């Protein structure tokens, strides 16, 4: 893809004004870092708060065609509709709550991971808000229209920006603009106002820190971004730190840590498969996935801690101590908060136990490593006051 065909984010001018180094990513020109640098950006998010532009993600409303909106029956209808494509429990999702799940193909492979929100407002019952990954959003939306278009309307929000404010000070900062933000629990969503402008606000994120995502009209994104960046504790954060933050948090990146050949069980995402859904087995690829849950899989995604300081990057071969190939690193690098190299990858199930010793072939040389639990650093999501 040439520079001429790359899409620009609504905040493109601000990224350049702030010294963002722009690179191609998922069909967009995006900032990989700012003058602060990846390491300091990463640590700033862990210590204070950072603002990410994630407007490349796909945002859409899915609305039932079955009867009037605003009723419990309408929610049941739209939940049953989306459950034809995902294994998550959406029917019992409470109002104003968000569920992480996966979009499946008929073989039980992961087409994408996504967030599904049930609106908090009564009049919107019968609708679901979807946020999908940028690199596959066109395919996701095409599939949803193909499979569900006869019973639901998909309205892709091309005119929306998505900003993420992440870090331990995020709640304190955002509550000066939106007082009710402070008491929102993790994985919840409300319709609210930022400086008098209607926005969608979710308490979620992909850094392992407390934080929020703000869905705002694209033409108003600059106003919101500038108000937040003006705060002394907020720095703009690029793709580089976003990647190291999510890796430390043990979170998958679609297209790297899972793909169309990966079952959610192999990816260690069993929590994305609802209890009722397991009992009913009425989702794509259920035969394979239920077998994986019952009998186990031949490989599993694990955390890896290499010895020494050399990072093992994506694609690094994983070997058993006796030199047999047993897997591949899918994400790897240096963890600034972790204080050393870290990686995730798939290994033969026999080597997936915590503490198992493996070898990583880094620049042609074997580096000892251990299988470790994820997340690598504690997740600090807000679960409510204790």
C-alpha positions in Angstrom: 0.0 0.0 0.0 1.5 3.4 -1.0 1.4 6.5 1.0 -1.2 7.9 -1.3 -3.6 5.1 -0.5 -3.1 5.1 3.2 -6.0 6.5 5.2 -5.5 9.4 7.6 -6.9 9.5 11.1 -9.1 12.4 12.2 -6.3 13.6 14.5 -3.6 13.3 11.8 -2.7 17.0 12.0 -2.3 16.8 15.8 -0.1 13.8 15.6 2.3 15.6 13.2 2.1 18.8 15.3 3.2 16.9 18.4 6.1 15.3 16.5 4.6 11.9 16.0 6.6 9.5 13.8 4.0 8.3 11.3 4.1 4.7 9.9 1.7 2.5 7.9 -0.5 0.3 10.1 -3.7 -1.5 9.2 -4.1 0.7 6.1 -3.7 4.0 8.0 -0.9 6.4 8.7 -0.4 6.2 12.5 2.0 7.5 15.1 4.4 4.8 16.3 6.0 7.2 18.8 6.4 10.8 19.8 9.6 12.7 20.8 9.3 11.2 24.3 10.2 7.8 22.9 8.6 4.4 23.3 10.2 3.5 26.6 9.2 6.8 28.4 5.7 6.7 26.8 5.2 3.2 28.1 6.3 4.1 31.6 4.2 7.3 31.6 1.1 5.2 31.0 2.0 2.9 33.9 2.7 5.9 36.2 0.2 8.6 35.1 -2.0 8.6 31.9 -1.6 8.4 28.2 -3.9 9.3 25.3 -4.0 6.9 22.3 -5.7 7.5 19.0 -7.4 4.2 18.1 -9.8 5.7 15.5 -8.6 3.0 13.0 -10.7 0.5 14.8 -14.1 -0.4 13.4 -17.1 0.9 15.2 -20.7 -0.2 14.3 -24.2 -0.6 15.6 -26.1 -3.8 15.0 -29.9 -3.4 15.3 -32.6 -6.1 15.2 -35.3 -6.0 12.5 -37.6 -8.1 14.8 -40.1 -5.7 16.3 -39.8 -2.4 18.1 -36.7 -1.4 20.1 -36.7 -0.6 23.8 -37.8 -3.9 25.2 -36.2 -7.0 26.8 -37.5 -9.0 23.8 -35.7 -6.7 21.4 -32.4 -7.3 23.3 -33.0 -11.1 23.3 -33.6 -10.9 19.5 -30.3 -9.0 18.7 -28.3 -11.1 21.2 -29.5 -14.3 19.6 -28.6 -12.8 16.2 -24.9 -12.0 17.1 -24.6 -15.3 19.0 -24.8 -17.0 15.6 -21.2 -15.8 15.0 -19.6 -15.6 18.5 -19.4 -18.0 21.5 -19.9 -15.3 24.1 -22.9 -15.0 26.4 -24.7 -12.0 25.0 -28.3 -12.7 26.0 -27.5 -12.3 29.7 -25.2 -9.3 29.2 -26.5 -6.5 31.5 -27.4 -3.1 30.3 -24.5 -0.8 30.0 -22.0 -3.7 30.1 -19.3 -4.8 27.6 -18.2 -8.4 26.6 -15.0 -9.5 25.0 -15.5 -12.4 22.6 -14.3 -13.8 19.3 -15.8 -13.9 15.8 -15.5 -17.6 14.6 -15.4 -19.3 11.2 -17.1 -22.7 10.6 -13.9 -24.5 11.5 -13.7 -22.9 15.0 -10.9 -20.6 14.0 -10.7 -17.0 15.1 -11.6 -14.4 12.5 -11.2 -11.5 15.0 -11.6 -10.6 18.6 -14.1 -7.9 19.4 -16.0 -5.9 22.1 -19.8 -6.1 22.2 -21.6 -3.5 24.3 -25.3 -3.6 25.3 -26.5 0.0 25.5 -27.3 1.5 28.9 -30.4 3.4 27.6 -33.8 1.8 27.5 -34.7 3.1 24.0 -31.6 1.4 22.5 -32.5 -2.1 23.7 -32.4 -4.2 20.6 -29.1 -2.7 19.5 -25.5 -3.7 20.2 -22.3 -1.6 19.7 -19.4 -3.5 18.2 -15.7 -2.5 18.1 -13.5 -4.7 15.9 -9.9 -4.7 14.8 -8.8 -2.3 12.1 -6.9 -4.8 9.9 -9.9 -7.0 9.4 -12.8 -4.7 10.0 -13.9 -4.7 6.3 -14.0 -8.5 6.3 -15.8 -8.6 9.7 -18.5 -6.2 8.6 -18.9 -8.0 5.2 -19.4 -11.3 7.1 -21.9 -9.8 9.5 -23.9 -8.4 6.7 -23.8 -11.6 4.7 -24.8 -13.9 7.7 -27.1 -11.6 9.6 -28.3 -9.0 7.2 -31.7 -10.6 6.8 -32.5 -10.2 10.5 -30.4 -7.2 11.6 -29.1 -3.8 10.2 -25.4 -3.1 10.5 -24.6 0.6 10.6 -20.8 1.2 10.4 -19.8 4.4 12.1 -17.4 5.9 9.5 -17.7 9.3 11.0 -16.6 8.4 14.5 -13.2 8.7 16.2 -12.1 6.5 19.1 -9.7 7.8 21.8 -8.3 5.8 24.7 -7.2 7.4 27.9 -5.2 4.9 29.9 -3.3 4.9 33.2 -3.7 5.1 37.0 -4.7 8.8 36.8 -7.2 8.3 34.0 -10.3 8.3 36.3 -9.1 11.4 38.2 -8.5 13.3 34.9 -11.6 12.3 33.0 -13.9 12.9 36.0 -13.1 16.6 35.8 -14.9 16.6 32.5 -17.4 13.7 33.2 -18.0 13.3 36.9 -19.8 10.0 36.6 -16.7 8.4 34.9 -15.1 7.9 38.3 -17.7 5.4 39.5 -18.0 3.4 36.3 -16.9 -0.3 36.8 -14.5 -2.0 34.4 -16.2 -3.2 31.1 -19.1 -0.8 31.4 -20.4 1.9 29.1 -22.6 5.0 29.2 -23.9 7.7 26.9 -22.7 11.0 28.3 -21.3 14.4 27.4 -17.8 15.9 27.1 -17.9 19.7 27.2 -21.6 19.5 26.2 -20.9 17.2 23.3 -22.6 13.7 23.2 -20.1 10.8 23.4 -20.0 7.1 24.1 -17.8 6.4 27.1 -16.5 2.9 28.0 -14.3 1.9 30.9 -12.0 -0.5 29.2 -8.7 -0.6 27.2 -5.9 -2.8 26.1 -2.9 -1.8 28.3 -3.7 -3.6 31.5 -4.2 -0.3 33.2 -7.4 1.4 34.3 -8.8 3.6 31.6 -11.5 4.6 29.1 -12.4 4.7 25.5 -14.3 7.7 24.1 -16.3 7.3 20.9 -16.7 10.8 19.6 -17.8 12.5 16.3 -14.7 12.7 14.0 -15.1 16.4 13.6 -15.0 16.9 17.4 -12.1 14.6 18.1 -9.5 17.4 18.0 -11.3 19.4 20.7 -11.5 16.3 23.0 -7.9 15.3 22.3 -6.5 18.8 23.0 -8.5 19.2 26.3 -7.1 15.9 27.5 -3.5 16.4 26.3 -3.5 19.9 28.0 -3.6 18.1 31.3 -0.2 18.1 32.9 -0.4 14.3 33.6 -1.3 13.3 30.0 1.1 12.5 27.2 0.3 11.3 23.6 1.2 7.7 23.2 2.0 5.8 19.9 1.8 2.3 18.6 5.2 1.2 20.0 4.2 1.7 23.6 0.7 0.4 23.0 2.3 -2.9 21.8 4.7 -3.2 24.8 1.9 -2.3 27.2 -0.5 -4.9 25.9 2.2 -7.5 25.8 3.1 -7.0 29.4 -0.6 -7.3 30.1 -0.7 -10.7 28.3 -3.2 -9.5 25.8 -3.4 -11.0 22.3 -2.9 -9.0 19.1 -5.1 -10.4 16.3 -3.2 -11.6 13.3 -0.2 -12.3 15.5 -1.2 -14.2 18.6 -4.2 -15.8 16.9 -5.6 -16.2 13.4 -8.2 -18.1 11.4 -6.4 -21.4 12.1 -6.4 -20.8 15.9 -9.2 -22.0 18.2 -10.0 -19.8 21.2 -9.0 -22.7 23.4 -5.5 -22.9 21.9 -5.2 -19.1 22.4 -6.1 -19.6 26.1 -9.2 -17.5 25.7 -11.6 -20.0 27.3 -13.3 -17.1 29.2 -14.6 -15.8 25.9 -16.9 -18.9 25.6 -20.0 -18.5 27.7 -21.2 -21.4 30.0 -24.6 -21.6 28.3 -23.0 -21.5 24.9 -20.8 -24.5 25.9 -23.9 -26.4 27.0 -25.9 -25.6 23.8 -23.0 -25.8 21.4 -24.8 -23.6 18.8 -21.9 -21.4 17.6 -19.6 -21.8 14.5 -16.9 -24.5 14.9 -18.5 -25.7 18.1 -17.6 -29.4 17.5 -13.9 -28.5 17.4 -14.0 -26.0 20.2 -16.0 -28.2 22.6 -13.6 -31.1 21.9 -10.7 -28.8 22.7 -12.3 -27.8 26.0 -13.0 -31.4 26.9 -9.9 -33.2 25.7 -7.3 -30.4 25.5 -5.4 -29.2 22.5 -2.1 -30.1 20.9 -0.7 -26.6 21.5 -1.3 -23.7 23.8 -0.5 -20.0 23.9 1.9 -19.4 26.9 4.0 -16.6 28.4 7.7 -16.9 28.0 10.6 -15.4 30.0 13.9 -15.5 28.2 17.1 -15.6 30.2 19.5 -12.6 29.7 18.6 -9.4 28.0 18.1 -10.4 24.3 14.4 -10.2 23.3 12.8 -13.0 21.2 10.8 -11.4 18.4 7.8 -12.7 16.6 8.7 -15.7 14.5 11.4 -16.9 16.8 11.5 -20.7 16.8 10.8 -22.4 20.2 12.7 -25.7 20.8 12.6 -28.4 23.6 15.8 -28.7 25.6 16.8 -31.6 23.3 16.5 -29.5 20.2 13.1 -30.5 18.8 10.9 -27.7 17.4 7.9 -27.3 19.6 6.4 -23.9 18.7 6.9 -20.3 17.6 6.9 -16.9 19.3 4.0 -14.8 18.2 4.7 -11.6 20.2 8.0 -10.6 21.9 10.1 -7.7 23.0 11.3 -5.8 26.0 9.0 -5.0 28.9 9.9 -1.6 30.4 7.9 -2.2 33.5 8.7 -5.9 33.6 12.4 -5.0 33.5 13.5 -7.5 30.8 12.6 -9.4 27.7 9.2 -11.2 27.5 7.3 -13.1 24.9 4.1 -15.0 24.1 3.9 -18.0 21.7 2.5 -21.4 21.0 4.1 -24.5 22.3 3.3 -28.2 22.3 0.9 -28.9 25.1 3.5 -31.1 26.9 5.6 -27.9 27.4 2.8 -25.6 28.4 3.0 -26.1 32.2 4.3 -23.2 34.2 8.0 -23.5 34.9 8.7 -25.7 31.8 12.1 -25.0 30.3 12.4 -24.3 26.6 15.0 -22.9 24.2 14.4 -19.8 22.0 16.5 -19.6 18.8 17.6 -15.9 18.8 19.8 -14.9 15.9 20.7 -18.5 15.4 21.7 -19.2 19.0 19.7 -21.0 21.6 18.5 -18.9 24.6 17.1 -20.7 27.6 13.6 -19.5 28.6 10.8 -20.6 31.0 7.1 -20.8 30.6 5.5 -18.2 32.9 2.0 -17.1 33.7 0.4 -14.1 32.1 -0.1 -11.2 32.6 3.6 -10.4 33.1 2.7 -7.3 35.2 -0.5 -7.1 37.3 -3.6 -5.8 35.5 -5.1 -2.8 37.4 -8.6 -2.6 36.1 -11.2 -0.8 38.3 -13.6 -3.4 39.8 -15.3 -1.0 42.1 -14.6 0.3 45.6 -13.6 -2.3 48.1 
